[in-house]
């Protein structure tokens, strides 16, 4: 009887520990900052400047939000405005 109780307890404990995990959420943003759900999104306040059309943007997300599709990494040479 004792062996049956131990077996039942081990069987219950083994089935209670499931290894199922939730599927990872699909990404909603791209590198350029475009959002799959539209333009209503926020950019992170991480300073990694990019230059486009003589304007320095804080990062690629802000540039993408402003409609920029091509840019160079780094701040502009100072002749344009900063955002």
Phi and psi in radians as a Rosetta constraint file:
Dihedral C 1 N 2 CA 2 C 2 CIRCULARHARMONIC -1.128 0.35
Dihedral N 2 CA 2 C 2 N 3 CIRCULARHARMONIC -0.687 0.35
Dihedral C 2 N 3 CA 3 C 3 CIRCULARHARMONIC -1.130 0.35
Dihedral N 3 CA 3 C 3 N 4 CIRCULARHARMONIC -0.659 0.35
Dihedral C 3 N 4 CA 4 C 4 CIRCULARHARMONIC -1.152 0.35
Dihedral N 4 CA 4 C 4 N 5 CIRCULARHARMONIC -0.697 0.35
Dihedral C 4 N 5 CA 5 C 5 CIRCULARHARMONIC -1.156 0.35
Dihedral N 5 CA 5 C 5 N 6 CIRCULARHARMONIC -0.738 0.35
Dihedral C 5 N 6 CA 6 C 6 CIRCULARHARMONIC -1.134 0.35
Dihedral N 6 CA 6 C 6 N 7 CIRCULARHARMONIC -0.753 0.35
Dihedral C 6 N 7 CA 7 C 7 CIRCULARHARMONIC -1.062 0.35
Dihedral N 7 CA 7 C 7 N 8 CIRCULARHARMONIC -0.786 0.35
Dihedral C 7 N 8 CA 8 C 8 CIRCULARHARMONIC -1.106 0.35
Dihedral N 8 CA 8 C 8 N 9 CIRCULARHARMONIC -0.705 0.35
Dihedral C 8 N 9 CA 9 C 9 CIRCULARHARMONIC -1.128 0.35
Dihedral N 9 CA 9 C 9 N 10 CIRCULARHARMONIC -0.774 0.35
Dihedral C 9 N 10 CA 10 C 10 CIRCULARHARMONIC -1.145 0.35
Dihedral N 10 CA 10 C 10 N 11 CIRCULARHARMONIC -0.681 0.35
Dihedral C 10 N 11 CA 11 C 11 CIRCULARHARMONIC -1.111 0.35
Dihedral N 11 CA 11 C 11 N 12 CIRCULARHARMONIC -0.758 0.35
Dihedral C 11 N 12 CA 12 C 12 CIRCULARHARMONIC -1.124 0.35
Dihedral N 12 CA 12 C 12 N 13 CIRCULARHARMONIC -0.768 0.35
Dihedral C 12 N 13 CA 13 C 13 CIRCULARHARMONIC -1.125 0.35
Dihedral N 13 CA 13 C 13 N 14 CIRCULARHARMONIC -0.658 0.35
Dihedral C 13 N 14 CA 14 C 14 CIRCULARHARMONIC -1.185 0.35
Dihedral N 14 CA 14 C 14 N 15 CIRCULARHARMONIC -0.619 0.35
Dihedral C 14 N 15 CA 15 C 15 CIRCULARHARMONIC -1.441 0.35
Dihedral N 15 CA 15 C 15 N 16 CIRCULARHARMONIC -0.353 0.35
Dihedral C 15 N 16 CA 16 C 16 CIRCULARHARMONIC -1.329 0.35
Dihedral N 16 CA 16 C 16 N 17 CIRCULARHARMONIC -0.405 0.35
Dihedral C 16 N 17 CA 17 C 17 CIRCULARHARMONIC -1.644 0.35
Dihedral N 17 CA 17 C 17 N 18 CIRCULARHARMONIC 1.495 0.35
Dihedral C 17 N 18 CA 18 C 18 CIRCULARHARMONIC -1.464 0.35
Dihedral N 18 CA 18 C 18 N 19 CIRCULARHARMONIC 2.566 0.35
Dihedral C 18 N 19 CA 19 C 19 CIRCULARHARMONIC -1.791 0.35
Dihedral N 19 CA 19 C 19 N 20 CIRCULARHARMONIC 0.244 0.35
Dihedral C 19 N 20 CA 20 C 20 CIRCULARHARMONIC -1.232 0.35
Dihedral N 20 CA 20 C 20 N 21 CIRCULARHARMONIC 2.447 0.35
Dihedral C 20 N 21 CA 21 C 21 CIRCULARHARMONIC -2.228 0.35
Dihedral N 21 CA 21 C 21 N 22 CIRCULARHARMONIC 2.691 0.35
Dihedral C 21 N 22 CA 22 C 22 CIRCULARHARMONIC -1.259 0.35
Dihedral N 22 CA 22 C 22 N 23 CIRCULARHARMONIC 2.547 0.35
Dihedral C 22 N 23 CA 23 C 23 CIRCULARHARMONIC -1.172 0.35
Dihedral N 23 CA 23 C 23 N 24 CIRCULARHARMONIC 2.462 0.35
Dihedral C 23 N 24 CA 24 C 24 CIRCULARHARMONIC -1.142 0.35
Dihedral N 24 CA 24 C 24 N 25 CIRCULARHARMONIC 2.548 0.35
Dihedral C 24 N 25 CA 25 C 25 CIRCULARHARMONIC -1.207 0.35
Dihedral N 25 CA 25 C 25 N 26 CIRCULARHARMONIC 2.510 0.35
Dihedral C 25 N 26 CA 26 C 26 CIRCULARHARMONIC -1.221 0.35
Dihedral N 26 CA 26 C 26 N 27 CIRCULARHARMONIC 2.444 0.35
Dihedral C 26 N 27 CA 27 C 27 CIRCULARHARMONIC -1.134 0.35
Dihedral N 27 CA 27 C 27 N 28 CIRCULARHARMONIC 2.512 0.35
Dihedral C 27 N 28 CA 28 C 28 CIRCULARHARMONIC -1.954 0.35
Dihedral N 28 CA 28 C 28 N 29 CIRCULARHARMONIC -0.040 0.35
Dihedral C 28 N 29 CA 29 C 29 CIRCULARHARMONIC -2.226 0.35
Dihedral N 29 CA 29 C 29 N 30 CIRCULARHARMONIC 2.736 0.35
Dihedral C 29 N 30 CA 30 C 30 CIRCULARHARMONIC -1.932 0.35
Dihedral N 30 CA 30 C 30 N 31 CIRCULARHARMONIC 3.055 0.35
Dihedral C 30 N 31 CA 31 C 31 CIRCULARHARMONIC -1.048 0.35
Dihedral N 31 CA 31 C 31 N 32 CIRCULARHARMONIC -0.660 0.35
Dihedral C 31 N 32 CA 32 C 32 CIRCULARHARMONIC -1.324 0.35
Dihedral N 32 CA 32 C 32 N 33 CIRCULARHARMONIC -0.103 0.35
Dihedral C 32 N 33 CA 33 C 33 CIRCULARHARMONIC 1.705 0.35
Dihedral N 33 CA 33 C 33 N 34 CIRCULARHARMONIC 0.014 0.35
Dihedral C 33 N 34 CA 34 C 34 CIRCULARHARMONIC -1.239 0.35
Dihedral N 34 CA 34 C 34 N 35 CIRCULARHARMONIC 2.600 0.35
Dihedral C 34 N 35 CA 35 C 35 CIRCULARHARMONIC -2.052 0.35
Dihedral N 35 CA 35 C 35 N 36 CIRCULARHARMONIC 2.368 0.35
Dihedral C 35 N 36 CA 36 C 36 CIRCULARHARMONIC -1.147 0.35
Dihedral N 36 CA 36 C 36 N 37 CIRCULARHARMONIC -0.352 0.35
Dihedral C 36 N 37 CA 37 C 37 CIRCULARHARMONIC -1.706 0.35
Dihedral N 37 CA 37 C 37 N 38 CIRCULARHARMONIC 0.100 0.35
Dihedral C 37 N 38 CA 38 C 38 CIRCULARHARMONIC 2.078 0.35
Dihedral N 38 CA 38 C 38 N 39 CIRCULARHARMONIC -2.916 0.35
Dihedral C 38 N 39 CA 39 C 39 CIRCULARHARMONIC -1.568 0.35
Dihedral N 39 CA 39 C 39 N 40 CIRCULARHARMONIC 0.026 0.35
Dihedral C 39 N 40 CA 40 C 40 CIRCULARHARMONIC -1.541 0.35
Dihedral N 40 CA 40 C 40 N 41 CIRCULARHARMONIC 1.437 0.35
Dihedral C 40 N 41 CA 41 C 41 CIRCULARHARMONIC -2.588 0.35
Dihedral N 41 CA 41 C 41 N 42 CIRCULARHARMONIC 2.863 0.35
Dihedral C 41 N 42 CA 42 C 42 CIRCULARHARMONIC -1.986 0.35
Dihedral N 42 CA 42 C 42 N 43 CIRCULARHARMONIC 2.503 0.35
Dihedral C 42 N 43 CA 43 C 43 CIRCULARHARMONIC -1.620 0.35
Dihedral N 43 CA 43 C 43 N 44 CIRCULARHARMONIC 2.617 0.35
Dihedral C 43 N 44 CA 44 C 44 CIRCULARHARMONIC -1.271 0.35
Dihedral N 44 CA 44 C 44 N 45 CIRCULARHARMONIC 2.560 0.35
Dihedral C 44 N 45 CA 45 C 45 CIRCULARHARMONIC -1.513 0.35
Dihedral N 45 CA 45 C 45 N 46 CIRCULARHARMONIC 1.106 0.35
Dihedral C 45 N 46 CA 46 C 46 CIRCULARHARMONIC -1.942 0.35
Dihedral N 46 CA 46 C 46 N 47 CIRCULARHARMONIC 2.171 0.35
Dihedral C 46 N 47 CA 47 C 47 CIRCULARHARMONIC -1.497 0.35
Dihedral N 47 CA 47 C 47 N 48 CIRCULARHARMONIC 1.824 0.35
Dihedral C 47 N 48 CA 48 C 48 CIRCULARHARMONIC -2.447 0.35
Dihedral N 48 CA 48 C 48 N 49 CIRCULARHARMONIC 1.339 0.35
Dihedral C 48 N 49 CA 49 C 49 CIRCULARHARMONIC -1.021 0.35
Dihedral N 49 CA 49 C 49 N 50 CIRCULARHARMONIC 2.551 0.35
Dihedral C 49 N 50 CA 50 C 50 CIRCULARHARMONIC -2.301 0.35
Dihedral N 50 CA 50 C 50 N 51 CIRCULARHARMONIC 2.659 0.35
Dihedral C 50 N 51 CA 51 C 51 CIRCULARHARMONIC -2.037 0.35
Dihedral N 51 CA 51 C 51 N 52 CIRCULARHARMONIC 2.308 0.35
Dihedral C 51 N 52 CA 52 C 52 CIRCULARHARMONIC -2.561 0.35
Dihedral N 52 CA 52 C 52 N 53 CIRCULARHARMONIC 2.229 0.35
Dihedral C 52 N 53 CA 53 C 53 CIRCULARHARMONIC 0.947 0.35
Dihedral N 53 CA 53 C 53 N 54 CIRCULARHARMONIC 0.622 0.35
Dihedral C 53 N 54 CA 54 C 54 CIRCULARHARMONIC 1.372 0.35
Dihedral N 54 CA 54 C 54 N 55 CIRCULARHARMONIC 0.134 0.35
Dihedral C 54 N 55 CA 55 C 55 CIRCULARHARMONIC -1.997 0.35
Dihedral N 55 CA 55 C 55 N 56 CIRCULARHARMONIC 2.307 0.35
Dihedral C 55 N 56 CA 56 C 56 CIRCULARHARMONIC -1.610 0.35
Dihedral N 56 CA 56 C 56 N 57 CIRCULARHARMONIC 2.167 0.35
Dihedral C 56 N 57 CA 57 C 57 CIRCULARHARMONIC -1.827 0.35
Dihedral N 57 CA 57 C 57 N 58 CIRCULARHARMONIC 2.588 0.35
Dihedral C 57 N 58 CA 58 C 58 CIRCULARHARMONIC -1.009 0.35
Dihedral N 58 CA 58 C 58 N 59 CIRCULARHARMONIC -0.616 0.35
Dihedral C 58 N 59 CA 59 C 59 CIRCULARHARMONIC -2.839 0.35
Dihedral N 59 CA 59 C 59 N 60 CIRCULARHARMONIC 3.084 0.35
Dihedral C 59 N 60 CA 60 C 60 CIRCULARHARMONIC -1.109 0.35
Dihedral N 60 CA 60 C 60 N 61 CIRCULARHARMONIC -0.527 0.35
Dihedral C 60 N 61 CA 61 C 61 CIRCULARHARMONIC -1.107 0.35
Dihedral N 61 CA 61 C 61 N 62 CIRCULARHARMONIC -0.825 0.35
Dihedral C 61 N 62 CA 62 C 62 CIRCULARHARMONIC -1.113 0.35
Dihedral N 62 CA 62 C 62 N 63 CIRCULARHARMONIC -0.653 0.35
Dihedral C 62 N 63 CA 63 C 63 CIRCULARHARMONIC -1.123 0.35
Dihedral N 63 CA 63 C 63 N 64 CIRCULARHARMONIC -0.779 0.35
Dihedral C 63 N 64 CA 64 C 64 CIRCULARHARMONIC -1.107 0.35
Dihedral N 64 CA 64 C 64 N 65 CIRCULARHARMONIC -0.654 0.35
Dihedral C 64 N 65 CA 65 C 65 CIRCULARHARMONIC -1.159 0.35
Dihedral N 65 CA 65 C 65 N 66 CIRCULARHARMONIC -0.484 0.35
Dihedral C 65 N 66 CA 66 C 66 CIRCULARHARMONIC -1.481 0.35
Dihedral N 66 CA 66 C 66 N 67 CIRCULARHARMONIC 0.032 0.35
Dihedral C 66 N 67 CA 67 C 67 CIRCULARHARMONIC 1.640 0.35
Dihedral N 67 CA 67 C 67 N 68 CIRCULARHARMONIC 0.096 0.35
Dihedral C 67 N 68 CA 68 C 68 CIRCULARHARMONIC -1.325 0.35
Dihedral N 68 CA 68 C 68 N 69 CIRCULARHARMONIC 2.321 0.35
Dihedral C 68 N 69 CA 69 C 69 CIRCULARHARMONIC -1.932 0.35
Dihedral N 69 CA 69 C 69 N 70 CIRCULARHARMONIC -0.421 0.35
Dihedral C 69 N 70 CA 70 C 70 CIRCULARHARMONIC -2.255 0.35
Dihedral N 70 CA 70 C 70 N 71 CIRCULARHARMONIC 2.450 0.35
Dihedral C 70 N 71 CA 71 C 71 CIRCULARHARMONIC -2.719 0.35
Dihedral N 71 CA 71 C 71 N 72 CIRCULARHARMONIC 2.926 0.35
Dihedral C 71 N 72 CA 72 C 72 CIRCULARHARMONIC -2.006 0.35
Dihedral N 72 CA 72 C 72 N 73 CIRCULARHARMONIC 2.573 0.35
Dihedral C 72 N 73 CA 73 C 73 CIRCULARHARMONIC -1.230 0.35
Dihedral N 73 CA 73 C 73 N 74 CIRCULARHARMONIC 2.457 0.35
Dihedral C 73 N 74 CA 74 C 74 CIRCULARHARMONIC 1.775 0.35
Dihedral N 74 CA 74 C 74 N 75 CIRCULARHARMONIC 2.828 0.35
Dihedral C 74 N 75 CA 75 C 75 CIRCULARHARMONIC -1.255 0.35
Dihedral N 75 CA 75 C 75 N 76 CIRCULARHARMONIC 2.713 0.35
Dihedral C 75 N 76 CA 76 C 76 CIRCULARHARMONIC -1.189 0.35
Dihedral N 76 CA 76 C 76 N 77 CIRCULARHARMONIC 2.913 0.35
Dihedral C 76 N 77 CA 77 C 77 CIRCULARHARMONIC -1.341 0.35
Dihedral N 77 CA 77 C 77 N 78 CIRCULARHARMONIC 0.160 0.35
Dihedral C 77 N 78 CA 78 C 78 CIRCULARHARMONIC 1.763 0.35
Dihedral N 78 CA 78 C 78 N 79 CIRCULARHARMONIC -0.118 0.35
Dihedral C 78 N 79 CA 79 C 79 CIRCULARHARMONIC -1.449 0.35
Dihedral N 79 CA 79 C 79 N 80 CIRCULARHARMONIC -0.303 0.35
Dihedral C 79 N 80 CA 80 C 80 CIRCULARHARMONIC -1.882 0.35
Dihedral N 80 CA 80 C 80 N 81 CIRCULARHARMONIC -3.087 0.35
Dihedral C 80 N 81 CA 81 C 81 CIRCULARHARMONIC -1.497 0.35
Dihedral N 81 CA 81 C 81 N 82 CIRCULARHARMONIC 2.782 0.35
Dihedral C 81 N 82 CA 82 C 82 CIRCULARHARMONIC -1.905 0.35
Dihedral N 82 CA 82 C 82 N 83 CIRCULARHARMONIC 2.621 0.35
